[in-house]
């Protein structure tokens, strides 16, 4: 899913997001995991995407100096399946 996105000047360090939207839409979220996607950026910034089972949502973090307690941005993306 992220292969066609240019994250420059970041470097994709971890990409385990190997599912497609049709899988998610049919309620099959067994392949979703907390550590899915990570991009490192200059000045110690990072973009992180993961699935959090407790909230049934994706969380997107932008952090600096890997400070997860005080992220620059935290975005919760709910998964709604009809």
Protein Blocks (a to p, Z undefined) as FASTA:
>chain_A
ZZmpcfbfbdcfbdcbfcdfklmmnopaklgcfblbccddehhiacdddddfklopacdd
ddehhiaklcfbdcddddddZZ
